[in-house]
Amino acid sequence: MQLCNKPPYPSVDGGTMAMDSITQGLMECGCEVKVLSVCSDKHPVLKERMDEAYLEATRFESAYVDLKVHKLDAAISLLCGESYHVKRFESRSFESKLIEILKAEEFDIVHIESIFLAPYLPAIRRYSNAKVVLRAHNVEHEIWRRIASQTPNMAKRWYLKKLALALRMYELEHLNAFDAIVCITQTDADYFRNTLSPEGHKCKRPMMVIPFGIRMPEIAGETSVIPNSLYHIGSMDWMPNQESIEWLLTDIWPLIHSQEPQVSLYLAGRKMPERFLEKSGDGLYVEGEVADANAYIADKQINVVPLLSGSGIRVKIIESMAAGKVVVTTSVGAQGIDYEDGKNILIANTPQEFADQIKRLADNPSFCREIGQNARRLAEEHYDRNRLGKQLVDFYHNISGEVEL
């Protein structure tokens, strides 16, 4: 059983893509997968957009969880030292649906997507003998710690620091409650393995790294591109993406545009803030959600990802590399990717470094093509969904006593 903190299909952001990659990878390896997902106002279940084959193969079910921020509940959690990030996911309706399924079926593995669903561990233990595995997409509290450190408003920064601290305590305390942990990057795995919990314990559970996987044949394809075109696509209801686009439009793009006026920049993503949409013009094209992300990036050249905070692995970067695109990103953005700067990706950590890398690419088309080709090769070697699925199944066998999944 795969428990998801939001509907993994149809995929609308990096997190849902990563979850669906696990679903598809396991099914391609012959595993039977049952998906139970949180449904919320922010991430509703869109059954009209789900094809029948997916619904039948996964026997998809969901339960509504109210994830809206309620000020009183947030204040109570703050006073009690609880993680409001996690508290919001506690739901009687979701727990009832989970128990109903566990009573009706037997599972070898319960695969939990994100620490936010850890409150359901007691119910799983009570009603199932399955091994329970945490899929850690990020070190969640590190994302919020970095966001807090970048927040200029003092009151908001204080509050975000408190949220990050409470989440840190919860995340590290609960790692050993799982039977195993599957991290998305080696950096995250090392952090979990070596960081003491508030109680003074290190994570001792079996752990492996399975990055985001792509079905490569679906990504491949040659097409003509817009010369000197930059792009960024990502869900804008994720705070690190908003933060990065704010930096891009305020500090990076003006510098690039003044030095290389022939360069164009295309931005897209669901829930694009109005303040960004209003900046379209003079080589800058900003739009909201696009119907087909792969089609949108097909004629673009260079993916610009000026990420300042975050953990885990950037799914959109892997997708871009698999499509043979050049990626220019920060050290934070490239975290977890087995890259070589200057060979299959370009790293820039300041506005001037971004401008210099874009000039380098614009002035040397052959270098631009070479980086894109090497990026594609890296994706083929390290992020093929089928290969990663087999590795995950082997790991499941090891922790389950060689059961047939």
C-alpha positions as CSV (number, residue, x, y, z in Angstrom):
1,M,0.0,0.0,0.0
2,Q,1.2,3.5,-0.9
3,L,0.0,6.3,1.4
4,C,0.2,9.7,-0.3
5,N,0.0,13.1,1.3
6,K,-1.6,14.5,-1.9
7,P,-3.0,12.9,-5.1
8,P,0.0,11.5,-7.0
9,Y,-2.0,11.4,-10.3
10,P,-2.4,13.3,-12.5
11,S,1.0,14.8,-11.5
12,V,0.9,18.5,-11.0
13,D,4.2,19.2,-9.2
14,G,7.6,17.7,-8.3
15,G,6.2,15.9,-5.3
16,T,3.4,14.2,-7.1
17,M,5.7,13.2,-10.0
18,A,8.1,11.6,-7.5
19,M,5.2,9.7,-5.9
20,D,3.8,8.5,-9.2
21,S,7.3,7.5,-10.2
22,I,7.3,5.1,-7.3
23,T,3.8,3.8,-8.2
24,Q,4.7,3.2,-11.8
25,G,8.1,1.8,-11.1
26,L,6.7,-0.8,-8.6
27,M,3.9,-1.8,-11.0
28,E,6.4,-2.2,-13.9
29,C,8.3,-4.6,-11.6
30,G,5.3,-6.8,-11.1
31,C,4.1,-5.5,-7.7
32,E,0.5,-5.0,-6.8
33,V,0.1,-1.4,-5.6
34,K,-2.9,0.0,-3.7
35,V,-2.9,3.9,-3.5
36,L,-4.6,5.7,-0.7
37,S,-4.3,9.5,-0.9
38,V,-5.1,12.6,1.1
39,C,-7.6,14.8,-0.7
40,S,-7.6,18.5,0.3
41,D,-8.8,21.9,-1.0
42,K,-5.3,22.7,-2.1
43,H,-4.7,19.3,-3.7
44,P,-8.1,17.9,-4.7
45,V,-8.6,14.5,-6.3
46,L,-9.3,15.0,-10.0
47,K,-10.9,11.7,-11.0
48,E,-12.2,13.2,-14.2
49,R,-8.5,13.6,-15.3
50,M,-7.5,10.1,-14.2
51,D,-7.6,7.4,-16.9
52,E,-9.4,4.2,-16.2
53,A,-6.2,2.1,-16.5
54,Y,-4.6,4.0,-13.6
55,L,-7.7,3.7,-11.4
56,E,-8.0,0.0,-12.1
57,A,-4.3,-0.8,-11.6
58,T,-3.9,1.2,-8.3
59,R,-7.5,0.7,-7.0
60,F,-7.1,4.3,-6.1
61,E,-9.0,5.7,-3.0
62,S,-8.9,8.9,-1.1
63,A,-10.2,10.7,1.9
64,Y,-10.6,14.4,2.6
65,V,-8.3,16.1,5.0
66,D,-8.8,19.8,5.9
67,L,-5.3,21.2,5.4
68,K,-6.4,24.9,5.6
69,V,-4.4,26.9,8.1
70,H,-6.6,27.7,11.2
71,K,-5.0,30.4,13.3
72,L,-6.4,29.1,16.6
73,D,-5.1,25.6,15.9
74,A,-1.7,27.0,14.8
75,A,-1.5,29.1,18.0
76,I,-2.3,26.0,20.2
77,S,0.3,23.9,18.4
78,L,2.9,26.7,18.9
79,L,2.1,26.9,22.6
80,C,2.2,23.2,23.0
81,G,5.4,22.8,21.1
82,E,3.7,20.5,18.5
83,S,4.4,20.5,14.8
84,Y,1.5,22.3,13.1
85,H,2.8,21.0,9.8
86,V,2.1,17.5,10.9
87,K,-0.9,18.3,13.1
88,R,-2.9,19.5,10.0
89,F,-2.7,16.0,8.5
90,E,-4.4,14.3,11.4
91,S,-7.9,13.3,10.2
92,R,-10.5,10.9,11.5
93,S,-11.9,10.4,8.0
94,F,-8.5,9.5,6.6
95,E,-7.7,7.2,9.5
96,S,-11.1,5.5,9.1
97,K,-10.6,4.8,5.4
98,L,-7.1,3.5,6.1
99,I,-8.3,1.1,8.8
100,E,-11.2,-0.1,6.6
101,I,-8.6,-1.0,3.9
102,L,-6.2,-2.6,6.3
103,K,-9.0,-4.8,7.7
104,A,-10.1,-5.9,4.2
105,E,-6.6,-6.6,2.7
106,E,-3.2,-7.8,3.7
107,F,-0.1,-5.9,2.6
108,D,3.6,-6.8,2.8
109,I,4.7,-3.1,2.7
110,V,3.0,0.1,3.7
111,H,4.9,2.8,1.9
112,I,4.3,6.2,3.4
113,E,5.1,9.3,1.4
114,S,6.4,12.0,3.7
115,I,6.8,12.4,7.5
116,F,3.5,14.3,7.5
117,L,1.6,10.9,7.5
118,A,3.5,9.5,10.5
119,P,0.4,10.1,12.8
120,Y,-1.2,7.1,11.1
121,L,1.6,4.7,12.2
122,P,-0.3,3.5,15.3
123,A,-3.3,2.5,13.2
124,I,-1.1,0.7,10.7
125,R,0.7,-1.2,13.5
126,R,-2.6,-2.2,15.1
127,Y,-4.3,-3.4,11.9
128,S,-1.5,-4.7,9.8
129,N,1.7,-6.8,10.1
130,A,3.3,-5.1,7.1
131,K,6.7,-3.4,7.2
132,V,6.2,0.3,7.2
133,V,8.6,2.3,5.0
134,L,9.0,6.1,5.0
135,R,9.7,7.7,1.7
136,A,11.6,10.9,2.7
137,H,11.3,13.4,-0.2
138,N,13.2,16.0,1.8
139,V,14.6,16.8,5.2
140,E,11.4,18.7,5.7
141,H,12.4,20.9,8.7
142,E,15.5,22.0,6.8
143,I,13.3,23.5,4.1
144,W,11.5,25.6,6.7
145,R,14.7,26.5,8.5
146,R,16.1,27.9,5.3
147,I,12.9,29.7,4.4
148,A,12.9,31.3,7.9
149,S,16.4,32.5,7.5
150,Q,15.6,34.2,4.2
151,T,12.4,35.9,5.6
152,P,13.0,39.7,6.1
153,N,10.0,40.3,8.3
154,M,11.1,39.7,11.9
155,A,7.8,38.5,13.3
156,K,7.3,36.1,10.5
157,R,10.9,34.9,10.7
158,W,10.4,34.2,14.4
159,Y,7.2,32.2,13.8
160,L,8.8,30.2,10.9
161,K,11.8,29.4,13.0
162,K,9.4,28.0,15.7
163,L,7.6,26.0,13.1
164,A,10.9,24.6,11.7
165,L,12.1,23.7,15.2
166,A,8.9,21.9,16.1
167,L,9.0,20.0,12.8
168,R,12.6,19.1,13.4
169,M,11.8,17.6,16.7
170,Y,9.0,15.6,15.3
171,E,10.8,14.4,12.2
172,L,13.9,13.2,14.0
173,E,12.0,11.6,16.8
174,H,9.8,9.5,14.5
175,L,12.5,8.1,12.1
176,N,13.1,5.1,14.3
177,A,9.3,4.4,14.4
178,F,9.5,3.1,10.8
179,D,10.9,-0.2,9.7
180,A,13.0,1.4,7.0
181,I,13.6,4.7,5.3
182,V,14.0,5.4,1.5
183,C,15.6,8.8,1.0
184,I,15.6,10.6,-2.3
185,T,19.2,11.8,-2.0
186,Q,22.4,10.6,-0.3
187,T,22.7,14.0,1.4
188,D,19.4,13.5,3.1
189,A,20.3,10.0,4.1
190,D,23.6,11.1,5.7
191,Y,21.8,13.8,7.6
192,F,19.2,11.4,9.0
193,R,21.9,8.8,9.8
194,N,24.2,11.2,11.6
195,T,21.9,13.8,13.3
196,L,20.8,13.2,16.9
197,S,17.1,13.4,17.7
198,P,16.0,15.6,20.6
199,E,16.2,12.5,22.7
200,G,19.8,11.9,21.8
201,H,19.2,9.0,19.3
202,K,20.5,8.5,15.8
203,C,18.4,6.8,13.1
204,K,19.2,3.1,13.2
205,R,16.7,1.8,10.7
206,P,17.7,0.3,7.3
207,M,18.0,3.1,4.8
208,M,18.6,3.3,1.1
209,V,18.6,6.1,-1.5
210,I,16.2,6.0,-4.4
211,P,16.2,9.2,-6.4
212,F,13.4,10.4,-8.6
213,G,13.0,8.1,-11.6
214,I,11.9,8.9,-15.2
215,R,10.6,6.6,-17.9
216,M,13.2,7.7,-20.4
217,P,11.5,6.9,-23.7
218,E,8.6,9.2,-22.8
219,I,11.0,12.1,-22.3
220,A,13.2,11.7,-25.4
221,G,12.6,13.7,-28.5
222,E,14.3,16.1,-30.9
223,T,12.6,19.4,-31.7
224,S,13.7,22.9,-32.8
225,V,14.3,25.3,-30.0
226,I,13.9,29.0,-29.5
227,P,17.5,30.4,-29.6
228,N,18.7,31.8,-26.3
229,S,15.5,30.8,-24.4
230,L,15.5,30.4,-20.7
231,Y,12.6,28.8,-18.7
232,H,11.4,27.9,-15.3
233,I,8.4,25.7,-14.6
234,G,7.2,24.7,-11.2
235,S,4.3,24.8,-8.8
236,M,4.1,28.2,-7.3
237,D,2.2,27.2,-4.2
238,W,5.5,25.7,-2.9
239,M,7.2,28.5,-1.0
240,P,10.8,27.7,-2.2
241,N,9.7,28.2,-5.8
242,Q,8.1,31.5,-5.0
243,E,11.3,32.6,-3.2
244,S,13.4,31.6,-6.2
245,I,11.3,33.3,-8.8
246,E,11.2,36.5,-6.6
247,W,15.0,36.4,-6.7
248,L,15.1,35.6,-10.4
249,L,12.9,38.5,-11.4
250,T,14.3,41.0,-8.9
251,D,18.1,40.4,-9.1
252,I,19.0,37.9,-11.8
253,W,16.9,38.6,-14.8
254,P,17.6,42.4,-15.0
255,L,21.3,41.6,-15.0
256,I,21.0,38.9,-17.7
257,H,18.7,41.1,-19.8
258,S,21.0,44.1,-19.7
259,Q,24.0,42.0,-20.7
260,E,22.3,39.7,-23.2
261,P,19.2,41.5,-24.5
262,Q,18.6,38.8,-27.1
263,V,17.9,36.2,-24.3
264,S,14.2,35.5,-23.5
265,L,12.8,34.1,-20.2
266,Y,9.6,31.9,-20.0
267,L,8.0,31.2,-16.6
268,A,5.1,28.9,-16.0
269,G,3.5,27.1,-13.1
270,R,0.2,26.4,-11.3
271,K,-1.0,29.2,-9.0
272,M,1.4,31.8,-10.4
273,P,1.1,34.9,-8.2
274,E,-0.4,38.0,-9.9
275,R,2.7,40.1,-9.0
276,F,4.8,37.8,-11.3
277,L,2.2,37.7,-14.1
278,E,2.2,41.5,-14.2
279,K,5.9,41.6,-15.1
280,S,5.5,40.0,-18.5
281,G,7.0,42.0,-21.4
282,D,10.4,42.9,-22.9
283,G,11.6,39.4,-23.4
284,L,9.9,38.0,-20.3
285,Y,6.9,35.7,-20.7
286,V,5.0,34.7,-17.6
287,E,1.9,32.5,-17.5
288,G,0.2,30.2,-15.1
289,E,-0.5,26.5,-15.3
290,V,0.2,24.9,-18.6
291,A,-1.7,21.8,-19.9
292,D,1.4,19.8,-20.9
293,A,4.7,20.6,-19.1
294,N,6.7,18.4,-21.5
295,A,5.3,20.3,-24.5
296,Y,6.0,23.6,-22.8
297,I,9.7,22.9,-22.4
298,A,10.1,21.2,-25.7
299,D,11.2,24.3,-27.6
300,K,13.1,25.9,-24.7
301,Q,16.9,25.7,-24.3
302,I,18.0,26.4,-20.8
303,N,16.3,25.6,-17.5
304,V,17.1,28.3,-14.8
305,V,16.5,27.1,-11.3
306,P,17.7,29.8,-8.8
307,L,16.7,27.8,-5.7
308,L,17.7,29.2,-2.3
309,S,16.0,26.8,0.0
310,G,14.8,23.2,-0.1
311,S,16.0,19.6,0.4
312,G,15.6,16.4,-1.4
313,I,16.0,16.4,-5.2
314,R,14.5,18.8,-7.7
315,V,12.3,16.6,-9.9
316,K,12.0,19.3,-12.6
317,I,15.7,19.4,-12.9
318,I,15.9,15.7,-13.6
319,E,13.1,16.0,-16.1
320,S,14.9,18.8,-17.9
321,M,18.2,16.8,-18.0
322,A,16.3,13.8,-19.3
323,A,14.9,16.0,-22.1
324,G,18.5,17.1,-23.0
325,K,18.1,20.6,-21.6
326,V,20.9,22.7,-20.1
327,V,20.3,23.3,-16.4
328,V,21.7,26.4,-14.6
329,T,21.0,26.2,-10.9
330,T,22.3,26.9,-7.4
331,S,24.3,24.5,-5.3
332,V,21.0,24.0,-3.3
333,G,19.1,23.3,-6.5
334,A,21.6,20.7,-7.6
335,Q,21.7,19.0,-4.2
336,G,21.3,15.3,-4.4
337,I,22.0,15.1,-8.1
338,D,25.1,13.1,-9.2
339,Y,26.4,16.1,-11.3
340,E,29.7,17.5,-12.6
341,D,29.6,21.3,-12.8
342,G,30.6,22.4,-16.3
343,K,30.0,18.9,-17.7
344,N,26.3,18.1,-17.3
345,I,25.0,21.1,-15.3
346,L,26.1,24.6,-14.6
347,I,26.2,26.0,-11.0
348,A,25.6,29.7,-10.2
349,N,25.0,31.0,-6.6
350,T,24.9,34.8,-7.2
351,P,23.1,37.0,-9.8
352,Q,26.4,37.7,-11.5
353,E,27.3,34.0,-11.7
354,F,23.9,33.3,-13.3
355,A,24.5,36.1,-15.8
356,D,28.0,34.8,-16.6
357,Q,26.8,31.3,-17.2
358,I,24.0,32.5,-19.5
359,K,26.5,34.6,-21.5
360,R,28.8,31.6,-21.7
361,L,25.9,29.5,-23.2
362,A,24.7,32.2,-25.5
363,D,28.1,32.8,-26.9
364,N,29.0,29.2,-27.4
365,P,26.1,27.1,-29.0
366,S,28.3,24.0,-29.3
367,F,29.0,24.1,-25.5
368,C,25.3,24.5,-24.9
369,R,24.5,21.4,-26.9
370,E,27.3,19.4,-25.2
371,I,26.0,20.2,-21.7
372,G,22.5,19.2,-22.8
373,Q,23.7,15.9,-24.3
374,N,25.7,15.1,-21.2
375,A,22.7,15.9,-19.0
376,R,20.6,13.5,-21.0
377,R,23.3,10.8,-20.6
378,L,23.4,11.4,-16.8
379,A,19.6,11.0,-16.5
380,E,19.8,7.7,-18.5
381,E,22.5,6.3,-16.3
382,H,21.2,7.3,-12.9
383,Y,17.4,8.1,-13.0
384,D,15.8,5.4,-15.1
385,R,12.5,4.5,-13.4
386,N,12.6,0.8,-14.2
387,R,16.1,0.3,-12.9
388,L,15.3,2.2,-9.7
389,G,12.0,0.3,-9.2
390,K,14.0,-3.0,-9.2
391,Q,16.3,-1.6,-6.6
392,L,13.4,-0.6,-4.4
393,V,11.8,-4.0,-4.7
394,D,15.1,-5.7,-3.7
395,F,15.2,-3.4,-0.7
396,Y,11.7,-4.4,0.2
397,H,12.6,-8.1,0.0
398,N,15.6,-7.5,2.3
399,I,13.5,-5.9,5.0
400,S,10.5,-8.2,4.6
401,G,12.3,-11.5,4.9
402,E,12.3,-12.3,1.2
403,V,8.5,-12.2,0.9
404,E,6.9,-12.2,-2.5
405,L,5.6,-8.7,-3.2
